Amino acid sequence: MSKIGFHRHSLSLKLGAAIIGFVVVLFVSSVGLLYIRSRQLVKQEALERAEKALDKMVLRVSCYLSEQEAVEENLKWIADQDLPPDSLQNFTHHFLTLSKSIDEDKPYPNSYCLILEPNDTLPDISGEPCYVFQKTLQQTGRRIALICPERDILGSYKRLGYIIFTVLAIGLILLLIFFMRTITRFVSPLNQLVSQSQYIASGHFGEPMARTRRTDLIGQLQNSFSTMQESLAEQIGQLQQANERAEERNKELQRLNDLAQEARQEKIAFLQDVSHQIRTPLNIIQGFLNVVLKNNSDLTVREKAHIMAMMQKNAFSLRRMAYMLYDATWLEKGQKLEYHDLVSCNAVARKAIDTLHRFTPGKDDTVIFETALDDDVQMRTDDKHLSYIIHELLYNAKKFAPDGPVKLTVYETPATVNFAIEDEGPGIPQEEQQRIFNHFFKHTPFSEGLGLGLYLCRHYIRLMGGELSLDTTYEKGSRFIIRLPLA
């Protein structure tokens, strides 16, 4: 038996035992008092019956004694005459009739009558309890004693006792059944309350207790408990929703905190990288300057030209990084790009190639330029930023494929003008293709550059209403395609 079931039966048994015990005591006390009172009444009635029987006997005996006196006087007279034989027979018959009459007047089957002389005592009757009734005869002074056994007097009372005890037992059984049913009916809602409270204690709030139509105190308690449970379930539901929202906010805060930590780490790494990227070309320029200043007269023209080219290249790197940092700051402020320049598509492409040749001498001979457009085909854009973006893509292509050809192709579709820059370098690993346009992304931490080139290029192209993407179908190296709307 479960603990809940045990408490249910325990409550029912205790309550039933208390009520039934009280009712049984009250019932037995009432029946006991009735039994005692009925005993007194039966006894009194029996005694009165015996007294009446004795009075009747005394009256009958007195009558017979009077007749006896008359008979004695007649006998004396008859004796003086001649005694007829049948006279004695009549006399004897007279006394037999008296004896039979006395036996008929006995109030109880086992009672008997004694006629005692004035000085006689009652015979010993200690064998069983008896009631003795005596009266004195006026004529003779003798006493008539009526002896009635107690079992005869109280016989009907004993039969009444058996009946009462039988009725008492049946009544107690019926009372037990009635009160157990009544208690069970009244305790049943309490059992449901106990069961439901245990169910709630185990963490289940979504199944309210059934309501009842009873209007008594227990019914009101059951309905109040059901209302309380519904309210509790609603409050728990709201708390759960609040906890879920709080958990979502905590997760979001944790995500933002992780992003902030990641951004902080990226910022530190970026600053360290910027410091390194700036310091390296500055050291090279400073070193070449020292060489020129100290040994200028000993250097040949070719050596001087090489030194100047290296200094120019590193100065261009510094200038490029400065522009990138400025542009990144400018874009972070949410600035908008105005593009109102009407330029030739081919002219923009050639300008980018010329810029590459000017700052990276000797590399333009490997840039292949192809166009499917006439030189008079124009587009409305930002000339400065578009040529910078094409130059940046050409510069990256030459950086990763220094010995291979780089190709710039210009063509159009019904809605766009496209610039495709492709190389035959190592290409971009598939796992990095989705991240190359993120700011500060670099193939390795030690790679040249700040990781801002592709990020700035895509951002500027989008400000012009176009799109910059990596052609993932190209397998010889890398191919980037700029798509801009026609003017």
N, C-alpha and C positions, 0 to 999 in steps of 0.2 A: 504493500500500500504506500502511495506517495505521501510526502509530508503534508501537502495541501489536503488530500483526501482524509488523512488522519485528523487534521484540525477540524475539517467539516464534521466528521462523525463525532469527534470529541465534543464539539459545541452542541450538536444535536443531542447527544447522550446526556451531557451535563444539564442542559436546559430541560430536557425531557425528564430526567431523574428528579430535578428540583421541583418541577411542576407536579409531576405524578406523585412524588413523595408527599408533597403538601396535600394534594387531593386525596391520596390514599389515607393519610392520617385523619383528614377531616371526615372522609367517608366512613372509615372504620370506627372513628369516635362516635359519629352519629349512629351507625348501626349498633355499636356496643351499647350506647345509652338506650336505644330503642329495644335492644335485646334484654337489657336489665329491667327496663320498665315493663316490657311484656312479661318477663318472668314474675315480677311482682303482681301484675294483673292476673296472670294465670293462677299463681299461687293463691291470691286472694279469692278468685272465683272458685277454685277447688275447695278452699276452706269453707267458703259460704255454702257450697254444695254439700259438703260433709255435715256442716251444722244443720242445714235444712233436713238432710236425711236423718240425722240424730233426733231432731225435733219430731219428725214424722214417726220414727220408731218409738220415741217416748210416748207420743200421743196414742199410737196403736197399742203399745204395751199397757198404758193406763186404762184404755178401754177394755182390753182383755182382762186386766186385773179386776176391774169393776164387775165384769161379767163373771169372773171367777168367784168373787164374793157372793154374788147372787146364786151361782151354781152351788156353792158350799152350803148356803142356807137351804137350798132346795134339796140337796143331798141329805142333809140332816132330817128334813121332813120325810123324804122318801125312805130314808133308812128306818125311820120309825114305822113306816108302812111296810111295804114289801118292795125290795130293790129289784126293778126289772133288769134283766141282763143287758138289754141294749142301752140303758142309761149310762153305764160305765163306758161302754163303747163310744157313746156320744161325747162323754167327757174327755176321753183320750183323743178322739178325733178333733175336739175343740183345741186342745193344746198343740197338736200337730199342725193345725191350720195356723196357729199363732207363730210357730217356729218358721213355717214356710213363708208367712207374710213378712217376718223380720228379714229372712234371706232375700226376699224380693226387694226390700227397701235399701239394700246395701248400695252405696253410691259408686263403688268401684269393684272390679271383679275379685281382687284379692283382699278386700277389706272384710272384717268380721266383727261380730258384736258379742259382748260379754255382759252378763248380769251379775253384779257383785253385791255381797252383803255390805252393810255400812262399814264394818271393820276390816273387810278384805282389801288386800293390796293387788295391784296389777301384776300379772305374771311377767316373767322375764321375756322381754321382746328385743333383746340386744342383737339379734341376728342381722337385722337390717334396719335402716332408719324408718321410723313410723311416726305418724301424727295420731294422737289419742284425744278423742272428744268424749267428755263425760257429762251426764246429767242425772240428778237424783229423782227417783219416783216419789211423788207426794204420798201415795197410799201406803207404801211399805218402807220408805227410807232407803230402799236399795238403790244402787247406781247402775246405770246402763253405760257401758264404755264402747265406743265405736273406734276401732283401730284400723287406720288406713296407711298402707305402705307409701313411702315417699315416691317410689317409682311409679305408682298408680296416679298419685296426685299430679306429679310433674311430667307424666308420660307425654301428654299433648305438647307440653312446653319443649320437651326434647325433640319431638318431631318438628316443631316450629324452628328449633335451633338448626336442625339439619337443612331445612328449607332455606333458612336465612343465610347459613354459611355457603350453600350452593349458589344462592342468588348473589351473595357477596363476591364469590370467586368469579362468576360470570360477569358481574358488573365491573370488577377490577380489570378483567381481560378486555372488556369492551372499552373501558376508560383508557387503558393502555393503548389500544389500537387507535382510538379517537384522538388522543393527545399526541401520539407519535405522528399521525397524519397531519394534524393541525400544526405541530411544531415544525415538521418538515416543510410544510407549505410556507410558514412564516420565515423559517431559517434559510430556505432556498435562495432568496435574493442576497442574503448575507454571504452564503457560499459563493454566489456569483461575484460578489464584491471582492471576496478574498482571492478567488481565482483570477479576476481581472487585475487586481492590484499586484499579484505575483507576476502576471503577464506584463504589466507595465514596468515592474521592477527589472524584468529581464531585458528591457529596451524596446518593447513593441508598443508603439503609440498610435498606430494607424487603424486599429480595429476597435471602435467604440462599443461599449456595452449596450445591449438591447434595452429599449425603454419598456415600461410596463403601464398598464391602465389602472393599476391599483392606486387608490387615493389615500391609503393609510400611511402611517409614518414610515414604514419600511419601503412602500412604493415611492414615496417622496424621496427617501434616501437613495433608492436605486436610480431614479430619474435625475436627481442632483448629481450623483456620481457620473452618470452618462454625460451630462452637460459639462461637468468638470473635465472629463476625459477628452471630449471633443475640443474644449478650449485649450487643454494641455497639448493635444495633438497639433492644433493650429499654431500655438506658440512654439512648439518644438520644430514644426515645419519652417516657421519664420526664422528661428535660430539656425536651423540647418542651412537655409538659404543665405542667411547673413554670414555663416561660417564659410560657405562655399564662395561667396563673393569676397570675403576677407582672404581666403586661401588663393583665389585668383589674383587679388591685388598683391598678395605677398609674392606669388610667383612672378607677376609682372614687375614688382619692385626688385625682386631678385634678378630677373632678366635684365632690367635696366641697370642694376648695380653691376652685374657681370659685364654689360656693355660699357658701363663707365670705367670699370677696371681695365677692360680690354682696350678702351680708347686711351686710357692713361698710359697703359703699357705701350700702345702704338705711338702715343705722343713722345714718350721717352725714347723709344727706339728710333722714331723719326728724327728727333732732335740730334740724337747721336749720329744717325746716318747723314743728316744735313751737315753736321760739323765735319764728318769725315769727307763727304763729297766736296765740300768747299775747301777744306784744308789741302786735299791732294792736288788739285790744279794750281792753287796758290803756291804751294811748295815748288811745283814744277816751274811755274813762271819765275818765282824768285830765284830758283837755281840757275835758270838760263840767263837771267839778268846779271847775276853775279859773274857768270862765265863771260858774258859780253863785256861787262865793265872791266874785268881784270885782264882779259886776253883778247880784246877786240882787234888789236893789230896783228895778232898771230892767227886769227881765224881766216879761212878762205871764204870766198863768196858763196860757195856751195854750202859750207857749214853755217854761214850766217843765214842763208835762206832757209835751211832746215830748222835752225833755232827759231827764226821768226814764225815759220809755219807751226811749230809746236806751241809756241807761245800764243799764237792766234787761235789754235784749236782749243787750248785750255781756257783762254779768255772767253771763247764762244760757249764752252761748257758752263763757266760761271754765269755768263749772261743768260743762258738758257735756264739754269736753275733759278736765277733771280726772277725771271719772267714767270716761271711755273709757280713759285711761291706767291708772287703777287697775284697771279690769276686765280690760284686756289683761294686766297683770302677774299678776292673780289667776288668769286662765285658763292662762297659761304655766306656772304652778306645778302644773297638773294638778288643781286643786280640782274637787270635784263639787258639782252643784247639787241641793239638796233642794226638791222641789215637793210640798207637802202641803196647799196652800191650796185649799179648795173654793169656787169663785167662779162668778158668773154670767158667761156668755160676753158678753152684751150690756153688762154693767156694766164689764167690762175694756175694751171698745171705747170706751165713753163716757168712762171715766177718761182714756184716752189722748188723746181729743179735748179734754177739759178742760185737760189739761197743756199741750197745744199752744196753746190759747187763753190760758192764764195767762202763758206765757213769750213768745208771739208774738201780742200782742193785735191783733184785727182780722182775723185770718186764718181763724178758725173758721167764718165764715159761708160760706166756699167749700168746706168739707168736707161732703160728702154722705154721710150714714150710712144704710145699708140693712141690714136683718137679716131672715133667714127663720126665726129662732128666737124662742121665747117667752123672756121675761125670767127664767123659773124654770129654764131649761136651764143646768145647771152642768157644770163640768169641774174636775179636780184638776190644779193647776199652781202655779207661783210667780207670785203676783199682781204683785209688784213688778217682776220682770224682764219678764213678758209685756207689761204696760202700757208699760214703757220701750221694748220692741222695737217695739210698734205705733206709739208716739209717734215713735220714731226714723224709721220708714218714712214716716209722715205728714210729718215735718219735711223729709226729703229730697225728698218729692214736691212740697211747697210751695216748696222752694228752687229746684228745676229747672223748676217750672211756677207761677211766682208769680201770674200773672194768670188761670190756668185753674182749672177745678174739680178737686178731689181727692175720690175716692170710696172709702169704706171699707164693705165688704160682709162680713157674717157669714152663713155657711151651713154645713150639715153634709152629710156622706156617711155611708154605713153604718158606717164605722170611724173617721172623723175629724171634727173641727170645723175649719173653714177661715176664715181672715181674709184677704181680698183687698184690697190697697191699690193703686189705679190712678190715673194722671194722664194729662193730654193734653200733656205736654211734648215735648221733642225726642226722647225715647227713648234707648236705649243701642245704640251701633254693634255690629254683629254680631261684629267682631273683638275686642270687649272683653267680650262676654257671658260668656266662660268665666273671666274674671279679676276680675270685680267683687267677688267674695267673698274675694279674697286680701287679706291684711293689707297696709296701707300703699298699696293701689292707689287712684290718683286719675286722673281723666280727663286732667288736665294738671297739671304741677308747681305751677302757680299757683292751682289750684282751692281753694276754701274747705274747711277740714276737715283731718283727719289721715289719712284713708283707713282708718279702723278701724270705721266704723259698720256696714256690711254684714257685715264679718268677725265682729264681736262678736254681731250679731243671729243669724246662722246658727249660731254656736257655742252660744249660749244655747238656741236652739230645739232643737238636737240633744241638748243635755244634758237637755231636758225630754222626749225621746223622739219629737220631731217632725222636721219638715224645712221649710226656707225655700228657695224657688226663684223664679227669674224665669220668667214666662210668656212664652215666645218666640213664641207665636201671637198675642199682642196687638200690634196695629199702630198704635193711636192715640197711644201714648206708652210708658209703662212700667207693668207690673203685677207686683207681688210677692205671692206666696201663702204664708201660714203654715198648715201642716197639723199639728194636734196630735191625739193620740188622745183618744177620749171617756173620761169618767171611768167 
